[in-house]
Amino acid sequence: MQNAAQITTTHCEHKLRDADATKLKLVNAALLAFSTRGYDASSTRSIETEAGVKRGLINYHYGSKEALWKAAADHLMSMTERDLGTALETVKQMDEDARLYFFVRAYVAFCAKHPELNRLMIQEGMAHDWRLAWLLERSVRPWYEQVCRIFNQAAELGVAPKMDDHHFYYALTGAATLIFSNAAEARALSGKNPLDPDAVEAHANAVADLFTSIRNPI
């Protein structure tokens, strides 16, 4: 039989797991709301409803809508850094003239998995307020610099398109993300789900072929 201390410890562990599960529900619901409706149009009540939790839990766990936005954005940026960081380390193992090709393919695959990233950046990129400043400082500027560095290395090798790194960054972002951000439109036009694995693979190859002079070195 468990003693009182063990029972108390088990109870506390259950409460912590429940709290973590609730916070994850809130973060996921907040990401969906903020990336599709925008910050101002997303109320804490609607986010709690979509998360399937009791009213008032946003204030209980985060204290404010602003703090929830930061927690949700940080969660998304942490996933981005983890997944794309792994992709960048893999790319470094490739032949130098093939790195841009593999990087583009990895980026497209990530965008298919997390279309909410581009949707959030579209929402927040239209005005230079505290949220955009936070995103730039937290992750976007370092990511931009990494993309530009990979592009410039490929340009020196003669395997990159003839444009500057800034235009490459936005051309790649648009090409890699739009079909997934606007998945409903893409499916209605083509009759095919752009998020199917074969469709993602085909789009990754198409974008990589578009932005490098290396043709499918796989």
C-alpha positions, 0 to 999 in steps of 0.5 A: 500500500502507498503511504501518505507521502507517496499518495501526495506525490502521485496526486501532484504528478497527476495535477502537473500532467493535467496542467501541462495537457491543458496548456498544450490544448490552449497553445494549439488552439491559440496558434490556430486562432492567431494564425487564421483570425489574427491577434485582435480578432481572437478572444480568450473566450473563443480560444478556451472554447476551441481548446475545450477547456473551462473559462478562465484557464488562460488567465490562470495559466498565462495571466493574459492574452499577450502572454498566451500569444508569446507562449504559443509563438514560442512553442511554434518557433521552438518546433521550427528551430528543432526541425529545421536545425536538424535539417541544416545539420544534415545539409552540412553533410552534403556536397557543397554544390548540392546543399541549396537543393537539399535545404529547399526540399527540407524547408518545403517539407517543414512548411507542409507539416506546419502551415500555421507558421506562414499564416502567423507570419502573414498576420504579424508581418503587416504591421511593425508592432510588438508582436512582429518585433518579438518574432524578429528578435526570437527567431525570424532574423536569425533564420533569415540570416541562415537562409541568406548564408546558404544562398550566398554560398550556393551563389559563389559556386554558381548553382543559385538563381541570379538574384540577391539573397533578400529576394531569394528569401521571399521568393523561396518563402512564397513558393514553399508555403503558399500551396500549404497555407492555401491548401483548401484552394489548391485542393479545389483547383486540382482535386488533389490534397497538397498535404498528401506525402506524394504531393509534398514530395513533388512540390519539394522537388519542383521548388528545389528545381526552380531555385537551383541549377542542380537537377535532383542530385538524389 
